[in-house]
Amino acid sequence: GAGVSQSPSNKVTEKGKDVELRCDPISGHTALYWYRQSLGQGLEFLIYFQGNSAPDKSGLPSDRFSAERTGGSVSTLTIQRTQQEDSAVYLCASSSRTGQGYTDTQYFGPGTRLTVL
Amino acid sequence: DQQVKQNSPSLSVQEGRISILNCDYTNSMFDYFLWYKKYPAEGPTFLISISSIKDKNEDGRFTVFLNKSAKHLSLHIVPSQPGDSAVYFCAASEYGNKLVFGAGTILRVKS
């Protein structure tokens, strides 16, 4: 597609349930990033993929959060045993970087609004 | 520890005038800076960027200035239009890695 797509656009879940959020990056983009924006906060980095590997997972807030990327394309962010503080907009971005040191631009999807009741 | 700071939560400007949004950073290793615009319920949209080897980059109505010695950058929008009303985020990266964002500035352009 022309841009980064994310699904679902909105997700309401009950505390303790698991959720999966999906990101389809721009075709050909090798780098994929997950961020989140909590209410009234700036964007916070979660994890970065280069191809299918994740060289930087430093932003994942707890071991309840995990992500994978298959085929160098689609990525899934999974949150287990959701808590109310997980409520946020989860944003995915992709870029065409080919390796460390290459500066490029990250293009964002529309986000998934997660609400944990 | 906020590495990227946008100290003005909001800015109001008259249509046709200049909008100046400011951003300060603390990490001297940042080598790439970007500005994004965000409308409600949408993802951030890339506006303009600048490498640390430059001090100015211009794209149409948008100009970004970088002052490395002061660790300060600014976004100028001239002339401002009502459609520019949005939240503007400053972001920085080191060696093309993750972006570190400021908290955002809400720009309102009054017609």
Chai-1 contact restraints between the chains, C-beta under 6 A:
chainA,res_idxA,chainB,res_idxB,connection_type,confidence,min_distance_angstrom,max_distance_angstrom,comment,restraint_id
A,G42,B,F101,contact,1.0,0.0,6.0,A-B,restraint_1
A,G42,B,A103,contact,1.0,0.0,6.0,A-B,restraint_2
A,G42,B,G104,contact,1.0,0.0,6.0,A-B,restraint_3
A,L43,B,F101,contact,1.0,0.0,6.0,A-B,restraint_4
A,F45,B,K98,contact,1.0,0.0,6.0,A-B,restraint_5
A,Y48,B,K98,contact,1.0,0.0,6.0,A-B,restraint_6
A,L91,B,G43,contact,1.0,0.0,6.0,A-B,restraint_7
A,R97,B,G96,contact,1.0,0.0,6.0,A-B,restraint_8
A,Q100,B,Y95,contact,1.0,0.0,6.0,A-B,restraint_9
A,G101,B,Y95,contact,1.0,0.0,6.0,A-B,restraint_10
A,Y102,B,G96,contact,1.0,0.0,6.0,A-B,restraint_11
A,T103,B,Y32,contact,1.0,0.0,6.0,A-B,restraint_12
A,T103,B,G96,contact,1.0,0.0,6.0,A-B,restraint_13
A,T105,B,F46,contact,1.0,0.0,6.0,A-B,restraint_14
A,F108,B,G43,contact,1.0,0.0,6.0,A-B,restraint_15
A,F108,B,P44,contact,1.0,0.0,6.0,A-B,restraint_16
A,G109,B,G43,contact,1.0,0.0,6.0,A-B,restraint_17
A,P110,B,E42,contact,1.0,0.0,6.0,A-B,restraint_18
A,P110,B,G43,contact,1.0,0.0,6.0,A-B,restraint_19
A,G111,B,G43,contact,1.0,0.0,6.0,A-B,restraint_20
